[in-house]
């Protein structure tokens, strides 16, 4: 439908009135069909225009170039007049139409749209969940966090970093300006569904105040999860203050205890996440450079980020990358 409408409109054979008439005709003849009003038809055209040149869409014309002779090509093209773009085997068919409508209306660039397209497929987002992730600027936050990564020679975490965020957004907690680590922990457990959405759906909740017995003493991990894809335990330690290097000692102790006493033989080494109110990237780099345990330092915010500000920062970062490429060339 999107291709057919675009073909007629671009050829100046149709105008808005014709599209209105088509929408009215479909609704009159097939009232059981939903989404074929004027707005819906233009959304279909927008869908086609947005993805027609994408690499993930295979062109039937390209496939037909392998035909043995000119007659075969002519016949094939006649038979596939309105099926030039084949999306059946692409990721486009793996999410719902309402999710596509959200992507088309809210994403400002092709890169952003494809980012959320694949993320929606991976995490199986509902429309509400997808809308929340766009509002939380996951795209901008993910790209901006890359500039603060440790050099590869210093970081043993390259394989696990993509599964974690540099900044987590907890706007759903509604905590007061001043709160304790215990209040933060309880709030995350009470809003566990929202917390898991922010973490990612590969996380499985194991427990809070998870008890570890070492020698004659008991120790308690704030929050313990299991990550399905990484096949390992993930320990979260919550801090209501900015990151300090001494925080790593406690976390490393917990990871050692988990690996010795809790981890199963087929599982990978446990991962620790220090979730702090804030962090200085240079302090984090120094602290982690000689750290042998798989640990990451992230921070959290209690309000949705300013998307416009993040987009401006991302634009500056892209310009910096492009300038570096030109200088290297």
Secondary structure, DSSP 8 states (H G I E B T S, - for coil): -HHHHHHHHHTTS--HHHHHHHHHHHHHH-TT--S-SHHHHHHHHHHHHHHTT-TTSEEHHHHHTT-SSHHHHHHHHHHTTT--EE-TTSGGGGS-HHHHHHHHHH--SHHHHHHHHHHHHHHT--HHHHHHHHHTTHHHHHHHHGGG---TTT-S-TTTGGGS-SEEE-TTS---SS--HHHHHHHHHHTHHHHHHHH-TTEEEEEEEEEEEETTEEEEEEEEEEETTTTEEEEEEE-SSB--TTHHHHHHHHHHHIIIII--TTS---EEEEEESB--HHHHHHHHTT--S-EEEEEEESS---HHHHHHHHHHHHHHHHHHHHHH-
